[in-house]
Amino acid sequence: MVPGTEGGVTKFWGAHAPSRAVEGASPSTNGEAMSIFDAATKYAMKNRPLIILAGHEYGAGSSRDWAAKGTRLLGVRAVIAASFERIHRSNLVGMGVLPLQFPDGTTAQSLGLDGSETFSITGLSNGIKPGQKLTLEIESKDGQERSVPMKLRIDTPIEIDYYRHGGILPFVLRQLLAP
């Protein structure tokens, strides 16, 4: 079921895929179009985690936990969106995927991102708190660097626990196996 996770998406955009319309480069150097599954597989072989850059209400539609499961199984470790659909945001955390929100008025498009950038998320190493401010470090292929503030959309202390354990299932298993 993982190959069908991104349904109608036919191209992969650099190291991330914006929601819905997906255009641009693939993991190969020639920019060939490929399915999300094939691109994610190539990145996994390079041991390279993925992020998704998305617009408003990421995850809106019929709420299914499989959407978040598939996202995680594709190797996506963070979703950075203008806003999140409430249940899907919670499902992402439950799968161990980090939800981050752009500041109001900021989107991938307003930042002029084209898919060739490299991203780093800073501020996670000293422990995290609900709603914490983090930083998205962006390096363009010409070497220019910039920083964008992000809001961590892990909203409750229990969600922090889920995320720290890699998702709700590992959290519950560790609780059951604890002496």
N, CA, C and O of each residue as an XYZ file, in Angstrom:
716
protein
N       0.811     -1.206      0.000
C       0.000      0.000      0.000
C       0.846      1.259      0.000
O       0.339      2.334     -0.321
N       2.116      1.159      0.349
C       2.963      2.347      0.373
C       3.064      3.002     -0.999
O       3.012      4.230     -1.074
N       3.208      2.233     -2.115
C       3.309      2.907     -3.408
C       2.106      3.787     -3.734
O       2.254      4.745     -4.492
N       0.936      3.504     -3.199
C      -0.249      4.300     -3.478
C      -0.486      5.433     -2.508
O      -1.501      6.122     -2.605
N       0.419      5.641     -1.578
C       0.208      6.640     -0.533
C      -0.013      8.027     -1.091
O      -0.868      8.762     -0.597
N       0.732      8.397     -2.102
C       0.618      9.742     -2.650
C      -0.260      9.780     -3.895
O      -0.106     10.658     -4.743
N      -1.165      8.842     -3.999
C      -2.200      8.814     -5.013
C      -1.862      9.379     -6.373
O      -1.157      8.740     -7.155
N      -2.351     10.562     -6.664
C      -2.217     11.143     -7.986
C      -0.916     11.870     -8.231
O      -0.752     12.473     -9.292
N       0.002     11.840     -7.311
C       1.250     12.562     -7.486
C       2.132     11.798     -8.460
O       2.344     10.597     -8.295
N       2.647     12.487     -9.473
C       3.461     11.810    -10.474
C       4.893     12.300    -10.534
O       5.717     11.680    -11.206
N       5.216     13.373     -9.869
C       6.585     13.872     -9.869
C       7.016     14.144     -8.445
O       6.191     14.345     -7.554
N       8.312     14.146     -8.249
C       8.877     14.412     -6.928
C       9.657     15.703     -7.012
O      10.342     15.951     -8.004
N       9.563     16.528     -5.986
C      10.166     17.860     -6.021
C      11.341     17.904     -5.080
O      11.170     18.133     -3.882
N      12.531     17.687     -5.599
C      13.740     17.737     -4.781
C      13.638     16.802     -3.593
O      13.300     15.628     -3.746
N      13.930     17.323     -2.404
C      13.879     16.516     -1.180
C      12.547     16.676     -0.483
O      12.434     16.349      0.698
N      11.542     17.162     -1.171
C      10.243     17.368     -0.550
C       9.177     17.442     -1.633
O       9.487     17.626     -2.811
N       7.960     17.303     -1.240
C       6.858     17.381     -2.184
C       5.817     18.346     -1.658
O       5.268     18.116     -0.581
N       5.524     19.427     -2.385
C       4.440     20.286     -1.930
C       3.112     19.549     -2.060
O       2.999     18.611     -2.850
N       2.124     19.956     -1.308
C       0.849     19.261     -1.384
C       0.221     19.459     -2.763
O       0.381     20.502     -3.396
N      -0.474     18.462     -3.194
C      -1.194     18.412     -4.461
C      -0.269     18.551     -5.676
O       0.359     17.570     -6.075
N      -0.170     19.752     -6.276
C       0.607     19.913     -7.498
C       2.086     19.707     -7.205
O       2.685     20.456     -6.434
N       2.660     18.706     -7.816
C       4.062     18.387     -7.565
C       4.816     18.506     -8.876
O       4.483     17.836     -9.854
N       5.821     19.351     -8.897
C       6.591     19.584    -10.107
C       8.061     19.592     -9.778
O       8.446     19.668     -8.611
N       8.888     19.513    -10.810
C      10.297     19.798    -10.626
C      11.199     18.598    -10.686
O      10.916     17.603    -11.354
N      12.305     18.718     -9.962
C      13.394     17.750    -10.050
C      13.088     16.488     -9.272
O      12.287     16.480     -8.338
N      13.741     15.438     -9.681
C      13.686     14.163     -8.979
C      15.021     13.942     -8.288
O      15.910     14.785     -8.408
N      15.194     12.830     -7.562
C      16.478     12.575     -6.912
C      17.621     12.375     -7.902
O      18.789     12.465     -7.522
N      17.302     12.107     -9.157
C      18.370     11.937    -10.134
C      18.892     13.300    -10.552
O      18.234     14.315    -10.325
N      20.042     13.328    -11.145
C      20.637     14.599    -11.538
C      20.025     15.158    -12.804
O      20.196     16.343    -13.092
N      19.317     14.346    -13.570
C      18.766     14.844    -14.827
C      17.342     15.370    -14.692
O      16.771     15.812    -15.689
N      16.751     15.340    -13.517
C      15.435     15.909    -13.292
C      14.289     15.117    -13.879
O      13.198     15.658    -14.055
N      14.507     13.840    -14.189
C      13.439     13.023    -14.754
C      12.267     12.924    -13.782
O      12.447     12.913    -12.565
N      11.055     12.853    -14.352
C       9.872     12.680    -13.521
C       9.795     11.236    -13.062
O      10.131     10.320    -13.813
N       9.352     11.034    -11.824
C       9.165      9.681    -11.305
C       8.094      9.724    -10.236
O       7.722     10.793     -9.752
N       7.605      8.559     -9.877
C       6.578      8.504     -8.840
C       7.180      8.866     -7.490
O       8.390      8.765     -7.287
N       6.328      9.286     -6.579
C       6.766      9.581     -5.218
C       7.414      8.338     -4.610
O       8.455      8.438     -3.961
N       6.812      7.179     -4.812
C       7.362      5.946     -4.250
C       8.770      5.677     -4.769
O       9.668      5.362     -3.988
N       8.971      5.798     -6.090
C      10.298      5.552     -6.660
C      11.316      6.566     -6.147
O      12.444      6.202     -5.814
N      10.921      7.828     -6.084
C      11.838      8.858     -5.584
C      12.174      8.610     -4.117
O      13.336      8.704     -3.722
N      11.162      8.294     -3.306
C      11.398      8.032     -1.882
C      12.320      6.829     -1.703
O      13.173      6.821     -0.815
N      12.146      5.815     -2.549
C      13.012      4.636     -2.483
C      14.457      5.009     -2.793
O      15.376      4.534     -2.127
N      14.662      5.853     -3.797
C      16.028      6.283     -4.132
C      16.652      7.071     -2.985
O      17.824      6.876     -2.663
N      15.875      7.960     -2.367
C      16.407      8.710     -1.223
C      16.703      7.778     -0.052
O      17.697      7.968      0.650
N      15.858      6.776      0.166
C      16.093      5.823      1.262
C      17.394      5.059      1.036
O      18.130      4.795      1.987
N      17.680      4.707     -0.203
C      18.929      3.998     -0.501
C      20.143      4.886     -0.214
O      21.236      4.383      0.044
N      19.948      6.199     -0.260
C      21.021      7.149      0.065
C      20.997      7.520      1.545
O      21.776      8.360      1.994
N      20.085      6.880      2.311
C      19.914      7.169      3.744
C      19.636      8.652      3.979
O      20.208      9.268      4.879
N      18.757      9.209      3.163
C      18.451     10.632      3.223
C      16.993     10.835      3.632
O      16.090     10.486      2.872
N      16.747     11.393      4.819
C      15.361     11.629      5.239
C      14.709     12.710      4.387
O      15.387     13.555      3.803
N      13.402     12.666      4.329
C      12.638     13.582      3.488
C      11.780     14.510      4.324
O      11.429     14.208      5.464
N      11.450     15.650      3.728
C      10.448     16.543      4.294
C       9.410     16.820      3.213
O       9.673     16.680      2.019
N       8.242     17.212      3.659
C       7.201     17.677      2.749
C       6.982     19.145      3.061
O       6.832     19.523      4.222
N       6.965     19.971      2.029
C       6.571     21.368      2.164
C       5.161     21.470      1.609
O       4.900     21.044      0.483
N       4.254     22.031      2.392
C       2.844     22.014      2.011
C       2.205     23.378      2.220
O       2.775     24.265      2.856
N       1.025     23.519      1.677
C       0.271     24.753      1.799
C      -0.643     24.741      3.015
O      -0.297     24.219      4.075
N      -1.811     25.327      2.833
C      -2.778     25.456      3.925
C      -3.597     24.174      4.085
O      -3.881     23.473      3.114
N      -3.968     23.887      5.334
C      -4.823     22.743      5.677
C      -4.249     21.426      5.171
O      -4.983     20.594      4.635
N      -2.947     21.230      5.335
C      -2.319     19.981      4.928
C      -3.025     18.813      5.619
O      -3.214     18.823      6.835
N      -3.408     17.818      4.836
C      -4.078     16.641      5.370
C      -5.587     16.730      5.360
O      -6.256     15.824      5.857
N      -6.154     17.814      4.799
C      -7.610     17.958      4.759
C      -8.208     16.892      3.849
O      -7.576     16.447      2.890
N      -9.402     16.502      4.158
C     -10.097     15.468      3.403
C     -10.548     14.391      4.360
O     -10.577     14.591      5.574
N     -10.897     13.261      3.810
C     -11.333     12.151      4.642
C     -10.187     11.727      5.553
O      -9.097     11.411      5.078
N     -10.428     11.720      6.843
C      -9.377     11.444      7.813
C      -9.100      9.950      7.901
O      -9.951      9.172      8.331
N      -7.913      9.565      7.495
C      -7.477      8.179      7.566
C      -6.071      8.157      8.142
O      -5.192      8.894      7.694
N      -5.869      7.313      9.129
C      -4.535      7.253      9.722
C      -3.514      6.688      8.745
O      -2.314      6.902      8.920
N      -3.971      5.964      7.708
C      -3.027      5.412      6.751
C      -2.257      6.519      6.022
O      -1.109      6.304      5.633
N      -2.848      7.672      5.833
C      -2.139      8.769      5.164
C      -0.871      9.124      5.930
O       0.176      9.337      5.319
N      -0.946      9.189      7.244
C       0.240      9.483      8.058
C       1.183      8.283      8.095
O       2.402      8.458      8.092
N       0.636      7.063      8.129
C       1.488      5.866      8.109
C       2.287      5.808      6.816
O       3.496      5.576      6.829
N       1.606      6.019      5.708
C       2.283      5.990      4.417
C       3.349      7.056      4.308
O       4.421      6.817      3.753
N       3.059      8.233      4.836
C       4.039      9.320      4.834
C       5.304      8.880      5.552
O       6.409      9.069      5.043
N       5.146      8.298      6.726
C       6.305      7.830      7.496
C       7.044      6.712      6.761
O       8.274      6.710      6.706
N       6.299      5.769      6.201
C       6.926      4.646      5.504
C       7.674      5.081      4.248
O       8.589      4.390      3.799
N       7.293      6.215      3.683
C       8.017      6.757      2.534
C       9.335      7.414      2.940
O      10.134      7.782      2.080
N       9.566      7.563      4.246
C      10.815      8.169      4.716
C      10.693      9.628      5.075
O      11.698     10.286      5.346
N       9.475     10.149      5.083
C       9.263     11.550      5.448
C       9.405     11.681      6.958
O       8.755     10.957      7.712
N      10.246     12.595      7.395
C      10.476     12.795      8.824
C       9.862     14.082      9.344
O       9.700     14.246     10.553
N       9.513     15.011      8.434
C       8.880     16.261      8.862
C       7.967     16.767      7.755
O       8.255     16.605      6.569
N       6.862     17.382      8.162
C       5.976     18.084      7.242
C       5.952     19.535      7.691
O       5.650     19.834      8.846
N       6.271     20.428      6.770
C       6.282     21.859      7.057
C       5.168     22.475      6.229
O       5.218     22.452      4.999
N       4.162     23.027      6.898
C       2.970     23.499      6.206
C       2.562     24.882      6.694
O       2.966     25.328      7.767
N       1.746     25.552      5.873
C       1.170     26.832      6.279
C       0.144     26.609      7.387
O      -0.003     27.448      8.275
N      -0.572     25.472      7.337
C      -1.487     25.070      8.406
C      -1.805     23.586      8.220
O      -1.554     23.010      7.161
N      -2.359     22.984      9.268
C      -2.657     21.554      9.261
C      -4.130     21.309      9.559
O      -4.752     22.043     10.327
N      -4.674     20.274      8.943
C      -5.967     19.762      9.362
C      -5.727     19.091     10.714
O      -4.755     18.353     10.879
N      -6.598     19.343     11.665
C      -6.397     18.963     13.066
C      -6.108     17.475     13.267
O      -5.121     17.127     13.916
N      -6.937     16.604     12.733
C      -6.774     15.172     12.967
C      -5.520     14.650     12.273
O      -4.795     13.828     12.834
N      -5.265     15.118     11.070
C      -4.082     14.638     10.354
C      -2.796     15.067     11.069
O      -1.835     14.299     11.116
N      -2.768     16.261     11.617
C      -1.598     16.712     12.383
C      -1.332     15.749     13.530
O      -0.195     15.341     13.765
N      -2.392     15.396     14.235
C      -2.274     14.455     15.343
C      -1.811     13.081     14.857
O      -0.993     12.435     15.512
N      -2.328     12.633     13.718
C      -1.910     11.348     13.158
C      -0.437     11.359     12.756
O       0.252     10.351     12.917
N       0.054     12.484     12.236
C       1.478     12.584     11.897
C       2.333     12.380     13.139
O       3.299     11.617     13.115
N       1.976     13.061     14.225
C       2.724     12.903     15.478
C       2.671     11.447     15.926
O       3.674     10.889     16.370
N       1.495     10.838     15.807
C       1.335      9.444     16.203
C       2.184      8.478     15.393
O       2.430      7.352     15.826
N       2.628      8.906     14.229
C       3.512      8.091     13.390
C       4.972      8.523     13.517
O       5.847      7.967     12.852
N       5.234      9.511     14.365
C       6.615      9.961     14.553
C       7.098     10.936     13.499
O       8.303     11.100     13.314
N       6.168     11.590     12.799
C       6.512     12.600     11.798
C       6.352     13.974     12.439
O       5.319     14.267     13.041
N       7.366     14.806     12.309
C       7.406     16.114     12.948
C       6.573     17.128     12.167
O       6.910     17.421     11.020
N       5.486     17.684     12.748
C       4.726     18.728     12.064
C       5.254     20.116     12.454
O       5.306     20.458     13.635
N       5.637     20.895     11.465
C       6.124     22.256     11.684
C       5.279     23.210     10.864
O       4.841     22.879      9.762
N       5.051     24.407     11.412
C       4.204     25.375     10.728
C       4.986     26.637     10.410
O       5.687     27.189     11.258
N       4.846     27.087      9.147
C       5.425     28.360      8.736
C       4.791     29.493      9.537
O       3.661     29.352     10.005
N       5.493     30.614      9.706
C       4.850     31.788     10.304
C       3.696     32.256      9.408
O       3.700     32.001      8.204
N       2.719     32.936      9.995
C       1.593     33.457      9.213
C       2.108     34.258      8.023
O       3.016     35.079      8.155
N       1.516     34.007      6.866
C       1.882     34.735      5.658
C       3.092     34.176      4.922
O       3.455     34.685      3.862
N       3.716     33.148      5.459
C       4.891     32.549      4.821
C       4.525     31.178      4.271
O       3.866     30.385      4.943
N       4.953     30.910      3.057
C       4.751     29.607      2.427
C       6.022     29.243      1.668
O       6.922     30.069      1.517
N       6.088     28.016      1.200
C       7.220     27.611      0.362
C       7.290     28.501     -0.875
O       8.376     28.872     -1.321
N       6.134     28.838     -1.422
C       6.102     29.687     -2.609
C       6.595     31.099     -2.297
O       7.364     31.671     -3.069
N       6.157     31.661     -1.174
C       6.585     33.029     -0.843
C       8.082     33.094     -0.555
O       8.696     34.154     -0.684
N       8.669     31.969     -0.168
C      10.115     31.904      0.062
C      10.886     31.639     -1.232
O      12.116     31.678     -1.248
N      10.156     31.371     -2.312
C      10.797     31.135     -3.598
C      11.528     29.808     -3.690
O      12.500     29.682     -4.434
N      11.068     28.827     -2.943
C      11.734     27.523     -2.959
C      11.422     26.800     -4.268
O      10.283     26.802     -4.734
N      12.446     26.186     -4.850
C      12.252     25.512     -6.133
C      12.541     24.017     -6.094
O      12.453     23.350     -7.125
N      12.882     23.481     -4.936
C      13.117     22.051     -4.810
C      14.567     21.638     -4.875
O      14.885     20.465     -4.679
N      15.447     22.572     -5.143
C      16.872     22.232     -5.226
C      17.601     22.475     -3.908
O      18.804     22.232     -3.814
N      16.899     22.945     -2.907
C      17.506     23.331     -1.635
C      17.793     22.129     -0.745
O      17.254     21.038     -0.931
N      18.663     22.375      0.231
C      18.919     21.425      1.302
C      18.388     22.053      2.579
O      18.566     23.249      2.808
N      17.732     21.245      3.417
C      17.080     21.755      4.617
C      17.630     21.096      5.870
O      17.967     19.912      5.870
N      17.715     21.878      6.936
C      18.039     21.365      8.267
C      17.080     22.013      9.251
O      16.729     23.184      9.107
N      16.663     21.255     10.241
C      15.783     21.772     11.290
C      16.609     21.858     12.558
O      17.130     20.849     13.031
N      16.733     23.059     13.113
C      17.536     23.236     14.323
C      16.637     23.576     15.506
O      15.548     24.128     15.352
N      17.132     23.227     16.688
C      16.401     23.504     17.912
C      15.780     22.278     18.544
O      15.053     22.391     19.530
N      16.057     21.103     17.989
C      15.475     19.860     18.497
C      16.359     19.150     19.510
O      15.876     18.294     20.252
N      17.636     19.485     19.554
C      18.584     18.678     20.324
C      18.470     18.824     21.836
O      18.874     17.915     22.560
N      17.942     19.916     22.331
C      17.869     20.124     23.783
C      16.505     19.771     24.359
O      16.102     20.335     25.376
N      15.806     18.867     23.740
C      14.459     18.535     24.195
C      13.466     19.474     23.544
O      13.814     20.584     23.141
N      12.240     19.025     23.446
C      11.218     19.846     22.805
C      10.037     20.032     23.733
O       9.800     19.242     24.647
N       9.297     21.110     23.467
C       8.103     21.454     24.238
C       6.967     21.753     23.266
O       7.219     22.179     22.139
N       5.732     21.540     23.679
C       4.611     21.866     22.799
C       4.682     23.318     22.323
O       4.895     24.233     23.118
N       4.502     23.513     21.017
C       4.459     24.852     20.448
C       5.789     25.572     20.371
O       5.827     26.764     20.064
N       6.866     24.884     20.639
C       8.199     25.489     20.660
C       8.555     26.111     19.311
O       8.081     25.663     18.267
N       9.379     27.130     19.344
C       9.910     27.738     18.126
C      11.166     26.977     17.703
O      12.051     26.716     18.519
N      11.230     26.630     16.438
C      12.385     25.966     15.844
C      12.829     26.795     14.644
O      12.188     27.785     14.291
N      13.913     26.391     14.030
C      14.418     27.121     12.873
C      14.629     26.158     11.713
O      15.197     25.078     11.875
N      14.162     26.572     10.542
C      14.424     25.844      9.311
C      15.587     26.541      8.619
O      15.484     27.698      8.211
N      16.695     25.816      8.495
C      17.876     26.331      7.796
C      17.781     25.863      6.350
O      17.628     24.672      6.079
N      17.875     26.811      5.430
C      17.738     26.511      4.005
C      19.034     26.895      3.303
O      19.517     28.020      3.434
N      19.586     25.951      2.562
C      20.759     26.257      1.739
C      20.398     26.006      0.288
O      20.059     24.884     -0.089
N      20.470     27.053     -0.528
C      20.167     26.893     -1.947
C      21.373     26.303     -2.663
O      22.482     26.293     -2.127
N      21.152     25.816     -3.869
C      22.247     25.114     -4.546
C      23.398     26.041     -4.890
O      24.502     25.564     -5.153
N      23.178     27.360     -4.898
C      24.285     28.298     -5.129
C      25.033     28.638     -3.837
O      25.933     29.478     -3.838
N      24.652     27.975     -2.727
C      25.357     28.160     -1.458
C      24.778     29.224     -0.544
O      25.241     29.376      0.586
N      23.777     29.965     -1.004
C      23.153     30.973     -0.139
C      22.403     30.281      0.985
O      21.730     29.273      0.777
N      22.534     30.846      2.190
C      21.863     30.281      3.355
C      20.894     31.291      3.937
O      21.139     32.497      3.917
N      19.793     30.778      4.453
C      18.838     31.624      5.171
C      18.130     30.780      6.217
O      18.111     29.551      6.153
N      17.555     31.476      7.175
C      16.854     30.817      8.280
C      15.424     31.313      8.328
O      15.156     32.498      8.135
N      14.510     30.394      8.587
C      13.093     30.735      8.707
C      12.588     30.170     10.027
O      12.778     28.985     10.301
N      11.943     31.005     10.858
C      11.389     30.480     12.109
C      10.209     29.557     11.821
O       9.452     29.774     10.875
N      10.065     28.535     12.642
C       8.979     27.563     12.525
C       8.344     27.362     13.887
O       8.991     27.544     14.918
N       7.086     26.990     13.884
C       6.412     26.616     15.127
C       6.235     25.102     15.132
O       5.683     24.525     14.195
N       6.710     24.473     16.195
C       6.506     23.041     16.377
C       5.026     22.806     16.650
O       4.476     23.372     17.595
N       4.377     21.982     15.838
C       2.950     21.712     16.020
C       2.713     20.394     16.739
O       1.744     19.688     16.464
N       3.596     20.077     17.650
C       3.297     19.054     18.646
C       2.675     19.847     19.778
O       3.342     20.663     20.415
N       1.393     19.606     20.029
C       0.602     20.529     20.839
C       0.401     20.134     22.296
O      -0.050     20.957     23.092
N       0.723     18.898     22.667
C       0.474     18.455     24.043
C       1.677     17.679     24.582
O       2.481     17.168     23.804
N       1.804     17.588     25.901
C       2.910     16.810     26.477
C       2.895     15.328     26.069
O       3.959     14.744     25.864
N       1.723     14.719     25.949
C       1.691     13.306     25.558
C       2.164     13.139     24.113
O       2.790     12.133     23.779
N       1.868     14.116     23.259
C       2.372     14.055     21.885
C       3.898     14.150     21.857
O       4.542     13.535     21.007
N       4.470     14.910     22.774
C       5.937     14.968     22.894
C       6.461     13.563     23.176
O       7.433     13.126     22.559
N       5.819     12.856     24.109
C       6.231     11.482     24.427
C       6.114     10.573     23.203
O       7.023      9.792     22.918
N       4.999     10.675     22.484
C       4.826      9.854     21.283
C       5.960     10.119     20.298
O       6.570      9.184     19.781
N       6.238     11.390     20.040
C       7.272     11.740     19.069
C       8.648     11.233     19.517
O       9.393     10.670     18.715
N       8.977     11.429     20.775
C      10.285     10.986     21.291
C      10.491      9.478     21.126
O      11.621      9.015     20.974
N       9.409      8.724     21.155
C       9.492      7.265     21.018
C       9.382      6.808     19.563
O       9.457      5.612     19.284
N       9.205      7.748     18.637
C       9.075      7.379     17.229
C       7.648      7.123     16.801
O       7.414      6.592     15.716
N       6.686      7.492     17.636
C       5.279      7.313     17.318
C       4.540      6.649     18.463
O       5.142      6.231     19.451
N       3.231      6.559     18.317
C       2.402      6.037     19.399
C       2.609      4.534     19.607
O       2.615      4.069     20.747
N       2.779      3.772     18.528
C       2.959      2.327     18.683
C       4.242      1.992     19.447
O       4.183      1.204     20.391
N       5.403      2.557     19.082
C       6.597      2.280     19.891
C       6.444      2.748     21.339
O       6.962      2.113     22.258
N       5.729      3.862     21.541
C       5.491      4.358     22.898
C       4.708      3.326     23.713
O       5.093      2.990     24.833
N       3.616      2.830     23.149
C       2.773      1.858     23.854
C       3.541      0.556     24.092
O       3.458     -0.019     25.177
N       4.277      0.092     23.098
C       5.052     -1.144     23.270
C       6.080     -1.003     24.384
O       6.261     -1.921     25.184
N       6.748      0.133     24.438
C       7.725      0.332     25.518
C       7.041      0.369     26.878
O       7.595     -0.119     27.863
N       5.849      0.939     26.941
C       5.100      0.971     28.198
C       4.731     -0.454     28.632
O       4.826     -0.799     29.810
N       4.312     -1.265     27.671
C       3.907     -2.636     27.985
C       5.089     -3.510     28.391
O       4.942     -4.404     29.225
N       6.257     -3.258     27.809
C       7.433     -4.082     28.075
C       8.276     -3.579     29.235
O       9.226     -4.243     29.650
N       7.934     -2.416     29.758
C       8.712     -1.856     30.876
C       8.510     -2.718     32.122
O       7.407     -3.209     32.366
N       9.582     -2.903     32.915
C       9.463     -3.743     34.127
C       8.564     -3.125     35.179
O       8.369     -3.710     36.245
